[in-house]
Amino acid sequence: MLPEQSIEFRYDTQLLIEGENLDEDEINDYIIENFVGDSLLAVGDEELIKIHYHTNEPWKVLEYCRTLGEIYDIVIEDMDRQARGLQG
């Protein structure tokens, strides 16, 4: 039997940001410097950026992204709950 794994960052947070003059590098750097998490992807162009991030505080990421433009296609999945479901 395998030991139960602890998930350091519970929420898989994904969303799209639609705006003007978006810079994926600036967004990436801001998220890394201001929010605790891992597995960050911030990819896109000046008008549309896709964010994927594992964090324990997804609402903070959403609040920041909302300052950049319209956010939509928001998905927040509880990876701890998923992991427990697979074991049960």
N, C-alpha and C positions, 0 to 999 in steps of 0.2 A: 504494500500500500504506500502510495506517495504521500509525503507530508503536504499539508494544505499550504498553498502559496498565498502570500500576502500581496495585494495589489497596492503599490505605492501611490499611484494616481488613479483615482476611481472612475472619473468621467471622461469618456471619449467624446470630445466636443468638436462638432463640424458645422460649418456655415459658409455662406457666400456673402461677400461684401460687394455691393455695386456702388460706384462713385466716380469721381473725377480725379485725375492725377494721383492715383493710388501707386504706392511704391512697395513692392513685395519685400524688398530688403529692409526698408525702414520698419515695416509692420513686423517682420520676423525679429528684428533687433529689439523693438519695443516689448514684444511679448516675452522674449527671453530675459530681458533685463527687469521686467516688472511683475511677472507672474511665475509661480512655481509649477513646473510640470515637465513633460518630456514628449518626444515623438512629434515635434512641431513640423508642420508643412504649411507654408504660406506661399502659394503659387498663383500666378495669373498675369494680368497686364494692368494698364492704367485705369481701366474701367471695371474690372471684375477680378476679385481675389478669392480663392478657396482657402479656408483655414481648417486645419485638422490639428488637434492638440489634446493631450492627456493631462488633466489637471484635477485638483480637488475643489476648485472654485470656478466653475464654468461661467457663472454669472458675471464675474469680473472681466473675463475675456469678451463676453457679449456686450457689456457696457462700453468697453474700449472700442470695439469694432463698430458700434453704433455711432461713435463720434466721427468715423471715417466715411460713412455713407449708409445706404439702406442695407439692412441685413435680412437674409431670408434663407430658406432651405436649412433651417436650424435643426440639428440632430444632436441630442445629448444622450449617450447610452451609459448605463451603470455597468461597468465591466466587472465589478465585484459580484453583483447580482447574477450576471451571465456566468461567471466562473462557478458560482455555487450551484446554479442550475445544471451545469454540465456534470457536476459531481453527484447530484442528487437523483 
